[in-house]
Amino acid sequence: MTATYEDWLDVYDVVYDAVPGNADVACPNCGHHTLRLVFTADPDRDVGYGSFWCDTCLLGVGLSRVVIPDGAIVRDRRLPPEERVPKVPNFRLVN
Ligand SMILES: [Zn+2]
């Protein structure tokens, strides 16, 4: 069974709503509780790009122009990609 894009969005919603807490939900693909949600944005903006992925199977989704919730992990978009922290691995996007 392969997780669809909609499956990923369902889990994304749960994790997003839990920020800055940890929803501790399972990856829809591999079942490990290793999902990560990191935003990339200008520091003075409250809208940015959301990267949501699983550290175990390295699948995930990317979401443009999402509102960044208070307490979220945000990387500075103005920095070169290699200097942004935390590092986002080169995960595979689910379409
Ligand atoms: Zn996984």
PDB file of the backbone (N, CA, C, O) and the ligand in Angstrom, with CONECT records:
HET     ZN  A 101       1
ATOM      1  N   MET A   1       0.849  -1.192   0.000  1.00  0.00           N
ATOM      2  CA  MET A   1       0.000   0.000   0.000  1.00  0.00           C
ATOM      3  C   MET A   1       0.886   1.244   0.000  1.00  0.00           C
ATOM      4  O   MET A   1       1.797   1.366   0.819  1.00  0.00           O
ATOM      5  N   THR A   2       0.619   2.147  -0.905  1.00  0.00           N
ATOM      6  CA  THR A   2       1.407   3.360  -1.014  1.00  0.00           C
ATOM      7  C   THR A   2       0.585   4.554  -0.546  1.00  0.00           C
ATOM      8  O   THR A   2      -0.572   4.721  -0.930  1.00  0.00           O
ATOM      9  N   ALA A   3       1.196   5.366   0.278  1.00  0.00           N
ATOM     10  CA  ALA A   3       0.517   6.563   0.754  1.00  0.00           C
ATOM     11  C   ALA A   3       0.376   7.569  -0.377  1.00  0.00           C
ATOM     12  O   ALA A   3       1.331   7.824  -1.111  1.00  0.00           O
ATOM     13  N   THR A   4      -0.811   8.138  -0.517  1.00  0.00           N
ATOM     14  CA  THR A   4      -1.050   9.130  -1.557  1.00  0.00           C
ATOM     15  C   THR A   4      -0.728  10.530  -1.034  1.00  0.00           C
ATOM     16  O   THR A   4      -0.485  10.729   0.157  1.00  0.00           O
ATOM     17  N   TYR A   5      -0.734  11.473  -1.940  1.00  0.00           N
ATOM     18  CA  TYR A   5      -0.538  12.871  -1.579  1.00  0.00           C
ATOM     19  C   TYR A   5      -1.583  13.299  -0.545  1.00  0.00           C
ATOM     20  O   TYR A   5      -1.278  14.037   0.391  1.00  0.00           O
ATOM     21  N   GLU A   6      -2.819  12.826  -0.727  1.00  0.00           N
ATOM     22  CA  GLU A   6      -3.885  13.176   0.229  1.00  0.00           C
ATOM     23  C   GLU A   6      -3.602  12.585   1.603  1.00  0.00           C
ATOM     24  O   GLU A   6      -3.871  13.225   2.619  1.00  0.00           O
ATOM     25  N   ASP A   7      -3.059  11.365   1.645  1.00  0.00           N
ATOM     26  CA  ASP A   7      -2.677  10.765   2.931  1.00  0.00           C
ATOM     27  C   ASP A   7      -1.661  11.655   3.645  1.00  0.00           C
ATOM     28  O   ASP A   7      -1.758  11.900   4.848  1.00  0.00           O
ATOM     29  N   TRP A   8      -0.698  12.125   2.882  1.00  0.00           N
ATOM     30  CA  TRP A   8       0.340  12.992   3.459  1.00  0.00           C
ATOM     31  C   TRP A   8      -0.252  14.292   3.972  1.00  0.00           C
ATOM     32  O   TRP A   8       0.131  14.781   5.034  1.00  0.00           O
ATOM     33  N   LEU A   9      -1.207  14.862   3.200  1.00  0.00           N
ATOM     34  CA  LEU A   9      -1.818  16.121   3.633  1.00  0.00           C
ATOM     35  C   LEU A   9      -2.619  15.931   4.918  1.00  0.00           C
ATOM     36  O   LEU A   9      -2.640  16.813   5.777  1.00  0.00           O
ATOM     37  N   ASP A  10      -3.280  14.775   5.050  1.00  0.00           N
ATOM     38  CA  ASP A  10      -4.035  14.501   6.285  1.00  0.00           C
ATOM     39  C   ASP A  10      -3.102  14.516   7.489  1.00  0.00           C
ATOM     40  O   ASP A  10      -3.418  15.117   8.517  1.00  0.00           O
ATOM     41  N   VAL A  11      -1.963  13.864   7.366  1.00  0.00           N
ATOM     42  CA  VAL A  11      -1.010  13.800   8.476  1.00  0.00           C
ATOM     43  C   VAL A  11      -0.363  15.172   8.699  1.00  0.00           C
ATOM     44  O   VAL A  11      -0.115  15.579   9.834  1.00  0.00           O
ATOM     45  N   TYR A  12      -0.099  15.867   7.603  1.00  0.00           N
ATOM     46  CA  TYR A  12       0.443  17.225   7.704  1.00  0.00           C
ATOM     47  C   TYR A  12      -0.465  18.104   8.562  1.00  0.00           C
ATOM     48  O   TYR A  12       0.008  18.847   9.422  1.00  0.00           O
ATOM     49  N   ASP A  13      -1.789  18.010   8.317  1.00  0.00           N
ATOM     50  CA  ASP A  13      -2.739  18.831   9.077  1.00  0.00           C
ATOM     51  C   ASP A  13      -2.631  18.563  10.572  1.00  0.00           C
ATOM     52  O   ASP A  13      -2.687  19.490  11.379  1.00  0.00           O
ATOM     53  N   VAL A  14      -2.476  17.296  10.939  1.00  0.00           N
ATOM     54  CA  VAL A  14      -2.379  16.927  12.360  1.00  0.00           C
ATOM     55  C   VAL A  14      -1.102  17.508  12.967  1.00  0.00           C
ATOM     56  O   VAL A  14      -1.122  18.081  14.057  1.00  0.00           O
ATOM     57  N   VAL A  15       0.007  17.350  12.242  1.00  0.00           N
ATOM     58  CA  VAL A  15       1.299  17.843  12.743  1.00  0.00           C
ATOM     59  C   VAL A  15       1.293  19.377  12.797  1.00  0.00           C
ATOM     60  O   VAL A  15       1.771  19.972  13.762  1.00  0.00           O
ATOM     61  N   TYR A  16       0.755  19.999  11.764  1.00  0.00           N
ATOM     62  CA  TYR A  16       0.671  21.469  11.697  1.00  0.00           C
ATOM     63  C   TYR A  16      -0.122  22.014  12.883  1.00  0.00           C
ATOM     64  O   TYR A  16       0.298  22.973  13.530  1.00  0.00           O
ATOM     65  N   ASP A  17      -1.269  21.397  13.164  1.00  0.00           N
ATOM     66  CA  ASP A  17      -2.128  21.879  14.246  1.00  0.00           C
ATOM     67  C   ASP A  17      -1.472  21.726  15.606  1.00  0.00           C
ATOM     68  O   ASP A  17      -1.824  22.437  16.547  1.00  0.00           O
ATOM     69  N   ALA A  18      -0.514  20.800  15.724  1.00  0.00           N
ATOM     70  CA  ALA A  18       0.131  20.534  17.012  1.00  0.00           C
ATOM     71  C   ALA A  18       1.296  21.482  17.294  1.00  0.00           C
ATOM     72  O   ALA A  18       1.755  21.566  18.433  1.00  0.00           O
ATOM     73  N   VAL A  19       1.786  22.202  16.268  1.00  0.00           N
ATOM     74  CA  VAL A  19       2.926  23.116  16.458  1.00  0.00           C
ATOM     75  C   VAL A  19       2.579  24.153  17.508  1.00  0.00           C
ATOM     76  O   VAL A  19       1.478  24.702  17.460  1.00  0.00           O
ATOM     77  N   PRO A  20       3.489  24.463  18.488  1.00  0.00           N
ATOM     78  CA  PRO A  20       4.878  24.011  18.581  1.00  0.00           C
ATOM     79  C   PRO A  20       5.059  22.670  19.291  1.00  0.00           C
ATOM     80  O   PRO A  20       6.192  22.283  19.576  1.00  0.00           O
ATOM     81  N   GLY A  21       3.996  21.965  19.578  1.00  0.00           N
ATOM     82  CA  GLY A  21       4.122  20.655  20.203  1.00  0.00           C
ATOM     83  C   GLY A  21       4.424  19.585  19.174  1.00  0.00           C
ATOM     84  O   GLY A  21       4.564  19.868  17.984  1.00  0.00           O
ATOM     85  N   ASN A  22       4.521  18.359  19.641  1.00  0.00           N
ATOM     86  CA  ASN A  22       4.820  17.235  18.774  1.00  0.00           C
ATOM     87  C   ASN A  22       3.595  16.330  18.700  1.00  0.00           C
ATOM     88  O   ASN A  22       3.169  15.773  19.712  1.00  0.00           O
ATOM     89  N   ALA A  23       3.024  16.183  17.492  1.00  0.00           N
ATOM     90  CA  ALA A  23       1.815  15.378  17.341  1.00  0.00           C
ATOM     91  C   ALA A  23       2.113  13.891  17.513  1.00  0.00           C
ATOM     92  O   ALA A  23       1.210  13.117  17.834  1.00  0.00           O
ATOM     93  N   ASP A  24       3.357  13.481  17.304  1.00  0.00           N
ATOM     94  CA  ASP A  24       3.760  12.084  17.454  1.00  0.00           C
ATOM     95  C   ASP A  24       2.869  11.139  16.658  1.00  0.00           C
ATOM     96  O   ASP A  24       2.359  10.153  17.190  1.00  0.00           O
ATOM     97  N   VAL A  25       2.692  11.448  15.392  1.00  0.00           N
ATOM     98  CA  VAL A  25       1.905  10.573  14.530  1.00  0.00           C
ATOM     99  C   VAL A  25       2.843   9.777  13.627  1.00  0.00           C
ATOM    100  O   VAL A  25       4.007  10.133  13.442  1.00  0.00           O
ATOM    101  N   ALA A  26       2.313   8.701  13.075  1.00  0.00           N
ATOM    102  CA  ALA A  26       3.115   7.800  12.260  1.00  0.00           C
ATOM    103  C   ALA A  26       3.221   8.298  10.824  1.00  0.00           C
ATOM    104  O   ALA A  26       2.296   8.918  10.298  1.00  0.00           O
ATOM    105  N   CYS A  27       4.343   8.022  10.209  1.00  0.00           N
ATOM    106  CA  CYS A  27       4.526   8.307   8.782  1.00  0.00           C
ATOM    107  C   CYS A  27       3.515   7.483   7.989  1.00  0.00           C
ATOM    108  O   CYS A  27       3.375   6.284   8.230  1.00  0.00           O
ATOM    109  N   PRO A  28       2.804   8.114   7.038  1.00  0.00           N
ATOM    110  CA  PRO A  28       1.811   7.357   6.264  1.00  0.00           C
ATOM    111  C   PRO A  28       2.447   6.340   5.327  1.00  0.00           C
ATOM    112  O   PRO A  28       1.760   5.466   4.799  1.00  0.00           O
ATOM    113  N   ASN A  29       3.752   6.450   5.119  1.00  0.00           N
ATOM    114  CA  ASN A  29       4.423   5.517   4.214  1.00  0.00           C
ATOM    115  C   ASN A  29       5.058   4.356   4.975  1.00  0.00           C
ATOM    116  O   ASN A  29       4.799   3.198   4.651  1.00  0.00           O
ATOM    117  N   CYS A  30       5.887   4.645   5.985  1.00  0.00           N
ATOM    118  CA  CYS A  30       6.654   3.576   6.633  1.00  0.00           C
ATOM    119  C   CYS A  30       6.217   3.304   8.076  1.00  0.00           C
ATOM    120  O   CYS A  30       6.620   2.299   8.661  1.00  0.00           O
ATOM    121  N   GLY A  31       5.398   4.188   8.653  1.00  0.00           N
ATOM    122  CA  GLY A  31       4.888   3.933   9.996  1.00  0.00           C
ATOM    123  C   GLY A  31       5.773   4.403  11.134  1.00  0.00           C
ATOM    124  O   GLY A  31       5.376   4.315  12.295  1.00  0.00           O
ATOM    125  N   HIS A  32       6.970   4.905  10.828  1.00  0.00           N
ATOM    126  CA  HIS A  32       7.844   5.407  11.888  1.00  0.00           C
ATOM    127  C   HIS A  32       7.388   6.790  12.348  1.00  0.00           C
ATOM    128  O   HIS A  32       6.832   7.575  11.581  1.00  0.00           O
ATOM    129  N   HIS A  33       7.644   7.055  13.624  1.00  0.00           N
ATOM    130  CA  HIS A  33       7.250   8.350  14.194  1.00  0.00           C
ATOM    131  C   HIS A  33       8.411   9.337  14.044  1.00  0.00           C
ATOM    132  O   HIS A  33       8.935   9.856  15.029  1.00  0.00           O
ATOM    133  N   THR A  34       8.798   9.580  12.801  1.00  0.00           N
ATOM    134  CA  THR A  34       9.957  10.427  12.528  1.00  0.00           C
ATOM    135  C   THR A  34       9.609  11.512  11.521  1.00  0.00           C
ATOM    136  O   THR A  34      10.424  11.866  10.670  1.00  0.00           O
ATOM    137  N   LEU A  35       8.391  12.036  11.623  1.00  0.00           N
ATOM    138  CA  LEU A  35       7.978  13.103  10.712  1.00  0.00           C
ATOM    139  C   LEU A  35       8.536  14.440  11.176  1.00  0.00           C
ATOM    140  O   LEU A  35       8.606  14.711  12.375  1.00  0.00           O
ATOM    141  N   ARG A  36       8.932  15.269  10.223  1.00  0.00           N
ATOM    142  CA  ARG A  36       9.493  16.586  10.539  1.00  0.00           C
ATOM    143  C   ARG A  36       8.783  17.653   9.721  1.00  0.00           C
ATOM    144  O   ARG A  36       8.421  17.429   8.565  1.00  0.00           O
ATOM    145  N   LEU A  37       8.589  18.806  10.329  1.00  0.00           N
ATOM    146  CA  LEU A  37       7.964  19.935   9.641  1.00  0.00           C
ATOM    147  C   LEU A  37       8.812  21.177   9.871  1.00  0.00           C
ATOM    148  O   LEU A  37       8.966  21.636  11.003  1.00  0.00           O
ATOM    149  N   VAL A  38       9.361  21.717   8.784  1.00  0.00           N
ATOM    150  CA  VAL A  38      10.230  22.891   8.850  1.00  0.00           C
ATOM    151  C   VAL A  38       9.772  23.886   7.784  1.00  0.00           C
ATOM    152  O   VAL A  38       9.474  23.513   6.649  1.00  0.00           O
ATOM    153  N   PHE A  39       9.725  25.148   8.172  1.00  0.00           N
ATOM    154  CA  PHE A  39       9.328  26.194   7.222  1.00  0.00           C
ATOM    155  C   PHE A  39      10.548  26.983   6.778  1.00  0.00           C
ATOM    156  O   PHE A  39      11.527  27.104   7.515  1.00  0.00           O
ATOM    157  N   THR A  40      10.479  27.518   5.566  1.00  0.00           N
ATOM    158  CA  THR A  40      11.522  28.395   5.060  1.00  0.00           C
ATOM    159  C   THR A  40      10.844  29.694   4.636  1.00  0.00           C
ATOM    160  O   THR A  40       9.920  29.689   3.823  1.00  0.00           O
ATOM    161  N   ALA A  41      11.320  30.812   5.200  1.00  0.00           N
ATOM    162  CA  ALA A  41      10.643  32.079   4.948  1.00  0.00           C
ATOM    163  C   ALA A  41      11.564  33.242   5.265  1.00  0.00           C
ATOM    164  O   ALA A  41      12.587  33.085   5.932  1.00  0.00           O
ATOM    165  N   ASP A  42      11.179  34.417   4.774  1.00  0.00           N
ATOM    166  CA  ASP A  42      11.825  35.642   5.229  1.00  0.00           C
ATOM    167  C   ASP A  42      11.467  35.816   6.701  1.00  0.00           C
ATOM    168  O   ASP A  42      10.332  35.554   7.102  1.00  0.00           O
ATOM    169  N   PRO A  43      12.446  36.263   7.517  1.00  0.00           N
ATOM    170  CA  PRO A  43      12.200  36.339   8.960  1.00  0.00           C
ATOM    171  C   PRO A  43      11.051  37.273   9.334  1.00  0.00           C
ATOM    172  O   PRO A  43      10.423  37.091  10.377  1.00  0.00           O
ATOM    173  N   ASP A  44      10.772  38.268   8.494  1.00  0.00           N
ATOM    174  CA  ASP A  44       9.714  39.212   8.859  1.00  0.00           C
ATOM    175  C   ASP A  44       8.374  38.873   8.205  1.00  0.00           C
ATOM    176  O   ASP A  44       7.447  39.682   8.226  1.00  0.00           O
ATOM    177  N   ARG A  45       8.275  37.686   7.632  1.00  0.00           N
ATOM    178  CA  ARG A  45       7.021  37.274   7.000  1.00  0.00           C
ATOM    179  C   ARG A  45       6.405  36.143   7.804  1.00  0.00           C
ATOM    180  O   ARG A  45       7.113  35.356   8.432  1.00  0.00           O
ATOM    181  N   ASP A  46       5.069  36.067   7.781  1.00  0.00           N
ATOM    182  CA  ASP A  46       4.419  34.964   8.488  1.00  0.00           C
ATOM    183  C   ASP A  46       3.894  33.916   7.509  1.00  0.00           C
ATOM    184  O   ASP A  46       3.125  33.030   7.880  1.00  0.00           O
ATOM    185  N   VAL A  47       4.325  34.034   6.249  1.00  0.00           N
ATOM    186  CA  VAL A  47       3.958  33.056   5.225  1.00  0.00           C
ATOM    187  C   VAL A  47       5.250  32.530   4.608  1.00  0.00           C
ATOM    188  O   VAL A  47       6.186  33.291   4.364  1.00  0.00           O
ATOM    189  N   GLY A  48       5.292  31.225   4.359  1.00  0.00           N
ATOM    190  CA  GLY A  48       6.509  30.657   3.803  1.00  0.00           C
ATOM    191  C   GLY A  48       6.256  29.308   3.170  1.00  0.00           C
ATOM    192  O   GLY A  48       5.120  28.911   2.910  1.00  0.00           O
ATOM    193  N   TYR A  49       7.371  28.610   2.930  1.00  0.00           N
ATOM    194  CA  TYR A  49       7.308  27.295   2.294  1.00  0.00           C
ATOM    195  C   TYR A  49       7.446  26.223   3.376  1.00  0.00           C
ATOM    196  O   TYR A  49       8.365  26.265   4.193  1.00  0.00           O
ATOM    197  N   GLY A  50       6.535  25.278   3.368  1.00  0.00           N
ATOM    198  CA  GLY A  50       6.565  24.209   4.358  1.00  0.00           C
ATOM    199  C   GLY A  50       7.155  22.940   3.780  1.00  0.00           C
ATOM    200  O   GLY A  50       6.711  22.453   2.740  1.00  0.00           O
ATOM    201  N   SER A  51       8.169  22.402   4.466  1.00  0.00           N
ATOM    202  CA  SER A  51       8.741  21.102   4.095  1.00  0.00           C
ATOM    203  C   SER A  51       8.311  20.096   5.145  1.00  0.00           C
ATOM    204  O   SER A  51       8.580  20.269   6.334  1.00  0.00           O
ATOM    205  N   PHE A  52       7.649  19.055   4.705  1.00  0.00           N
ATOM    206  CA  PHE A  52       7.127  18.042   5.623  1.00  0.00           C
ATOM    207  C   PHE A  52       7.595  16.680   5.127  1.00  0.00           C
ATOM    208  O   PHE A  52       7.247  16.253   4.027  1.00  0.00           O
ATOM    209  N   TRP A  53       8.402  15.995   5.969  1.00  0.00           N
ATOM    210  CA  TRP A  53       8.985  14.748   5.475  1.00  0.00           C
ATOM    211  C   TRP A  53       9.201  13.765   6.627  1.00  0.00           C
ATOM    212  O   TRP A  53       9.067  14.103   7.803  1.00  0.00           O
ATOM    213  N   CYS A  54       9.537  12.546   6.238  1.00  0.00           N
ATOM    214  CA  CYS A  54       9.848  11.494   7.200  1.00  0.00           C
ATOM    215  C   CYS A  54      11.358  11.231   7.159  1.00  0.00           C
ATOM    216  O   CYS A  54      11.928  10.978   6.098  1.00  0.00           O
ATOM    217  N   ASP A  55      11.994  11.296   8.340  1.00  0.00           N
ATOM    218  CA  ASP A  55      13.434  11.095   8.422  1.00  0.00           C
ATOM    219  C   ASP A  55      13.836   9.640   8.165  1.00  0.00           C
ATOM    220  O   ASP A  55      15.008   9.368   7.907  1.00  0.00           O
ATOM    221  N   THR A  56      12.904   8.720   8.228  1.00  0.00           N
ATOM    222  CA  THR A  56      13.231   7.304   8.045  1.00  0.00           C
ATOM    223  C   THR A  56      13.197   6.902   6.577  1.00  0.00           C
ATOM    224  O   THR A  56      14.161   6.333   6.063  1.00  0.00           O
ATOM    225  N   CYS A  57      12.085   7.198   5.898  1.00  0.00           N
ATOM    226  CA  CYS A  57      11.972   6.771   4.501  1.00  0.00           C
ATOM    227  C   CYS A  57      12.250   7.910   3.521  1.00  0.00           C
ATOM    228  O   CYS A  57      12.310   7.685   2.312  1.00  0.00           O
ATOM    229  N   LEU A  58      12.421   9.139   4.035  1.00  0.00           N
ATOM    230  CA  LEU A  58      12.768  10.293   3.200  1.00  0.00           C
ATOM    231  C   LEU A  58      11.776  10.528   2.066  1.00  0.00           C
ATOM    232  O   LEU A  58      12.154  10.829   0.934  1.00  0.00           O
ATOM    233  N   LEU A  59      10.503  10.381   2.403  1.00  0.00           N
ATOM    234  CA  LEU A  59       9.430  10.834   1.524  1.00  0.00           C
ATOM    235  C   LEU A  59       8.746  12.009   2.211  1.00  0.00           C
ATOM    236  O   LEU A  59       8.864  12.185   3.423  1.00  0.00           O
ATOM    237  N   GLY A  60       8.028  12.816   1.423  1.00  0.00           N
ATOM    238  CA  GLY A  60       7.319  13.926   2.038  1.00  0.00           C
ATOM    239  C   GLY A  60       6.651  14.802   1.017  1.00  0.00           C
ATOM    240  O   GLY A  60       6.564  14.460  -0.162  1.00  0.00           O
ATOM    241  N   VAL A  61       6.174  15.951   1.488  1.00  0.00           N
ATOM    242  CA  VAL A  61       5.503  16.903   0.624  1.00  0.00           C
ATOM    243  C   VAL A  61       6.039  18.303   0.911  1.00  0.00           C
ATOM    244  O   VAL A  61       6.565  18.579   1.989  1.00  0.00           O
ATOM    245  N   GLY A  62       5.892  19.178  -0.085  1.00  0.00           N
ATOM    246  CA  GLY A  62       6.256  20.578   0.073  1.00  0.00           C
ATOM    247  C   GLY A  62       5.036  21.436  -0.172  1.00  0.00           C
ATOM    248  O   GLY A  62       4.273  21.178  -1.103  1.00  0.00           O
ATOM    249  N   LEU A  63       4.839  22.464   0.660  1.00  0.00           N
ATOM    250  CA  LEU A  63       3.647  23.289   0.544  1.00  0.00           C
ATOM    251  C   LEU A  63       4.042  24.758   0.450  1.00  0.00           C
ATOM    252  O   LEU A  63       4.766  25.279   1.298  1.00  0.00           O
ATOM    253  N   SER A  64       3.551  25.411  -0.596  1.00  0.00           N
ATOM    254  CA  SER A  64       3.891  26.814  -0.829  1.00  0.00           C
ATOM    255  C   SER A  64       2.918  27.737  -0.129  1.00  0.00           C
ATOM    256  O   SER A  64       1.743  27.416   0.050  1.00  0.00           O
ATOM    257  N   ARG A  65       3.439  28.906   0.269  1.00  0.00           N
ATOM    258  CA  ARG A  65       2.614  29.992   0.808  1.00  0.00           C
ATOM    259  C   ARG A  65       1.690  29.544   1.921  1.00  0.00           C
ATOM    260  O   ARG A  65       0.487  29.801   1.882  1.00  0.00           O
ATOM    261  N   VAL A  66       2.254  28.873   2.915  1.00  0.00           N
ATOM    262  CA  VAL A  66       1.446  28.482   4.059  1.00  0.00           C
ATOM    263  C   VAL A  66       1.709  29.463   5.205  1.00  0.00           C
ATOM    264  O   VAL A  66       2.804  30.011   5.336  1.00  0.00           O
ATOM    265  N   VAL A  67       0.690  29.667   6.020  1.00  0.00           N
ATOM    266  CA  VAL A  67       0.836  30.513   7.196  1.00  0.00           C
ATOM    267  C   VAL A  67       1.643  29.743   8.236  1.00  0.00           C
ATOM    268  O   VAL A  67       1.328  28.600   8.565  1.00  0.00           O
ATOM    269  N   ILE A  68       2.691  30.392   8.747  1.00  0.00           N
ATOM    270  CA  ILE A  68       3.585  29.730   9.683  1.00  0.00           C
ATOM    271  C   ILE A  68       3.033  29.885  11.099  1.00  0.00           C
ATOM    272  O   ILE A  68       2.869  31.009  11.573  1.00  0.00           O
ATOM    273  N   PRO A  69       2.748  28.791  11.772  1.00  0.00           N
ATOM    274  CA  PRO A  69       2.168  28.892  13.118  1.00  0.00           C
ATOM    275  C   PRO A  69       3.206  29.361  14.139  1.00  0.00           C
ATOM    276  O   PRO A  69       4.406  29.166  13.952  1.00  0.00           O
ATOM    277  N   ASP A  70       2.728  29.980  15.217  1.00  0.00           N
ATOM    278  CA  ASP A  70       3.620  30.431  16.285  1.00  0.00           C
ATOM    279  C   ASP A  70       4.414  29.253  16.829  1.00  0.00           C
ATOM    280  O   ASP A  70       3.867  28.179  17.079  1.00  0.00           O
ATOM    281  N   GLY A  71       5.709  29.472  17.008  1.00  0.00           N
ATOM    282  CA  GLY A  71       6.544  28.439  17.612  1.00  0.00           C
ATOM    283  C   GLY A  71       7.077  27.425  16.626  1.00  0.00           C
ATOM    284  O   GLY A  71       7.747  26.473  17.026  1.00  0.00           O
ATOM    285  N   ALA A  72       6.795  27.605  15.337  1.00  0.00           N
ATOM    286  CA  ALA A  72       7.279  26.656  14.334  1.00  0.00           C
ATOM    287  C   ALA A  72       8.781  26.817  14.126  1.00  0.00           C
ATOM    288  O   ALA A  72       9.359  27.844  14.480  1.00  0.00           O
ATOM    289  N   ILE A  73       9.399  25.801  13.555  1.00  0.00           N
ATOM    290  CA  ILE A  73      10.809  25.852  13.166  1.00  0.00           C
ATOM    291  C   ILE A  73      10.877  26.536  11.803  1.00  0.00           C
ATOM    292  O   ILE A  73      10.311  26.050  10.824  1.00  0.00           O
ATOM    293  N   VAL A  74      11.577  27.674  11.751  1.00  0.00           N
ATOM    294  CA  VAL A  74      11.636  28.456  10.514  1.00  0.00           C
ATOM    295  C   VAL A  74      13.090  28.708  10.137  1.00  0.00           C
ATOM    296  O   VAL A  74      13.899  29.121  10.968  1.00  0.00           O
ATOM    297  N   ARG A  75      13.405  28.453   8.880  1.00  0.00           N
ATOM    298  CA  ARG A  75      14.740  28.736   8.359  1.00  0.00           C
ATOM    299  C   ARG A  75      14.709  30.055   7.586  1.00  0.00           C
ATOM    300  O   ARG A  75      13.699  30.408   6.978  1.00  0.00           O
ATOM    301  N   ASP A  76      15.824  30.771   7.619  1.00  0.00           N
ATOM    302  CA  ASP A  76      15.921  32.075   6.966  1.00  0.00           C
ATOM    303  C   ASP A  76      16.116  31.892   5.465  1.00  0.00           C
ATOM    304  O   ASP A  76      17.150  31.395   5.018  1.00  0.00           O
ATOM    305  N   ARG A  77      15.128  32.293   4.707  1.00  0.00           N
ATOM    306  CA  ARG A  77      15.155  32.117   3.254  1.00  0.00           C
ATOM    307  C   ARG A  77      16.244  32.945   2.586  1.00  0.00           C
ATOM    308  O   ARG A  77      16.671  32.630   1.475  1.00  0.00           O
ATOM    309  N   ARG A  78      16.704  34.024   3.271  1.00  0.00           N
ATOM    310  CA  ARG A  78      17.699  34.902   2.650  1.00  0.00           C
ATOM    311  C   ARG A  78      19.107  34.316   2.699  1.00  0.00           C
ATOM    312  O   ARG A  78      20.001  34.776   1.989  1.00  0.00           O
ATOM    313  N   LEU A  79      19.299  33.304   3.537  1.00  0.00           N
ATOM    314  CA  LEU A  79      20.604  32.647   3.595  1.00  0.00           C
ATOM    315  C   LEU A  79      20.762  31.698   2.409  1.00  0.00           C
ATOM    316  O   LEU A  79      19.770  31.191   1.886  1.00  0.00           O
ATOM    317  N   PRO A  80      22.010  31.454   1.981  1.00  0.00           N
ATOM    318  CA  PRO A  80      22.207  30.414   0.963  1.00  0.00           C
ATOM    319  C   PRO A  80      21.701  29.074   1.500  1.00  0.00           C
ATOM    320  O   PRO A  80      21.803  28.815   2.699  1.00  0.00           O
ATOM    321  N   PRO A  81      21.161  28.225   0.632  1.00  0.00           N
ATOM    322  CA  PRO A  81      20.558  26.969   1.102  1.00  0.00           C
ATOM    323  C   PRO A  81      21.461  26.159   2.021  1.00  0.00           C
ATOM    324  O   PRO A  81      20.975  25.542   2.969  1.00  0.00           O
ATOM    325  N   GLU A  82      22.783  26.147   1.757  1.00  0.00           N
ATOM    326  CA  GLU A  82      23.670  25.303   2.560  1.00  0.00           C
ATOM    327  C   GLU A  82      23.884  25.868   3.970  1.00  0.00           C
ATOM    328  O   GLU A  82      24.392  25.165   4.844  1.00  0.00           O
ATOM    329  N   GLU A  83      23.498  27.141   4.201  1.00  0.00           N
ATOM    330  CA  GLU A  83      23.686  27.741   5.525  1.00  0.00           C
ATOM    331  C   GLU A  83      22.410  27.743   6.355  1.00  0.00           C
ATOM    332  O   GLU A  83      22.423  28.153   7.515  1.00  0.00           O
ATOM    333  N   ARG A  84      21.316  27.287   5.769  1.00  0.00           N
ATOM    334  CA  ARG A  84      20.048  27.305   6.507  1.00  0.00           C
ATOM    335  C   ARG A  84      20.014  26.168   7.528  1.00  0.00           C
ATOM    336  O   ARG A  84      20.394  25.035   7.230  1.00  0.00           O
ATOM    337  N   VAL A  85      19.560  26.488   8.715  1.00  0.00           N
ATOM    338  CA  VAL A  85      19.412  25.459   9.740  1.00  0.00           C
ATOM    339  C   VAL A  85      17.979  25.467  10.260  1.00  0.00           C
ATOM    340  O   VAL A  85      17.348  26.523  10.289  1.00  0.00           O
ATOM    341  N   PRO A  86      17.446  24.308  10.672  1.00  0.00           N
ATOM    342  CA  PRO A  86      18.082  22.994  10.550  1.00  0.00           C
ATOM    343  C   PRO A  86      18.147  22.537   9.097  1.00  0.00           C
ATOM    344  O   PRO A  86      17.441  23.045   8.226  1.00  0.00           O
ATOM    345  N   LYS A  87      19.025  21.556   8.869  1.00  0.00           N
ATOM    346  CA  LYS A  87      19.148  20.979   7.540  1.00  0.00           C
ATOM    347  C   LYS A  87      17.878  20.210   7.185  1.00  0.00           C
ATOM    348  O   LYS A  87      17.312  19.491   8.009  1.00  0.00           O
ATOM    349  N   VAL A  88      17.450  20.383   5.941  1.00  0.00           N
ATOM    350  CA  VAL A  88      16.360  19.568   5.420  1.00  0.00           C
ATOM    351  C   VAL A  88      16.977  18.571   4.451  1.00  0.00           C
ATOM    352  O   VAL A  88      17.619  18.981   3.485  1.00  0.00           O
ATOM    353  N   PRO A  89      16.802  17.276   4.679  1.00  0.00           N
ATOM    354  CA  PRO A  89      17.414  16.287   3.782  1.00  0.00           C
ATOM    355  C   PRO A  89      16.768  16.338   2.408  1.00  0.00           C
ATOM    356  O   PRO A  89      15.694  16.913   2.233  1.00  0.00           O
ATOM    357  N   ASN A  90      17.419  15.744   1.458  1.00  0.00           N
ATOM    358  CA  ASN A  90      16.932  15.715   0.093  1.00  0.00           C
ATOM    359  C   ASN A  90      15.869  14.632  -0.035  1.00  0.00           C
ATOM    360  O   ASN A  90      16.099  13.582  -0.635  1.00  0.00           O
ATOM    361  N   PHE A  91      14.699  14.907   0.540  1.00  0.00           N
ATOM    362  CA  PHE A  91      13.654  13.878   0.537  1.00  0.00           C
ATOM    363  C   PHE A  91      12.908  13.881  -0.790  1.00  0.00           C
ATOM    364  O   PHE A  91      12.945  14.856  -1.541  1.00  0.00           O
ATOM    365  N   ARG A  92      12.231  12.773  -1.062  1.00  0.00           N
ATOM    366  CA  ARG A  92      11.504  12.610  -2.318  1.00  0.00           C
ATOM    367  C   ARG A  92      10.068  13.117  -2.157  1.00  0.00           C
ATOM    368  O   ARG A  92       9.371  12.733  -1.217  1.00  0.00           O
ATOM    369  N   LEU A  93       9.635  13.972  -3.068  1.00  0.00           N
ATOM    370  CA  LEU A  93       8.295  14.559  -2.986  1.00  0.00           C
ATOM    371  C   LEU A  93       7.254  13.569  -3.482  1.00  0.00           C
ATOM    372  O   LEU A  93       7.419  12.962  -4.540  1.00  0.00           O
ATOM    373  N   VAL A  94       6.178  13.409  -2.712  1.00  0.00           N
ATOM    374  CA  VAL A  94       5.038  12.600  -3.112  1.00  0.00           C
ATOM    375  C   VAL A  94       4.105  13.486  -3.940  1.00  0.00           C
ATOM    376  O   VAL A  94       3.754  14.587  -3.518  1.00  0.00           O
ATOM    377  N   ASN A  95       3.710  13.012  -5.098  1.00  0.00           N
ATOM    378  CA  ASN A  95       2.847  13.815  -5.951  1.00  0.00           C
ATOM    379  C   ASN A  95       1.404  13.342  -5.879  1.00  0.00           C
ATOM    380  O   ASN A  95       0.535  13.910  -6.540  1.00  0.00           O
TER     381      ASN A  95
HETATM  382 ZN    ZN A 101       8.456   7.188   6.626  1.00  0.00          ZN2+
END
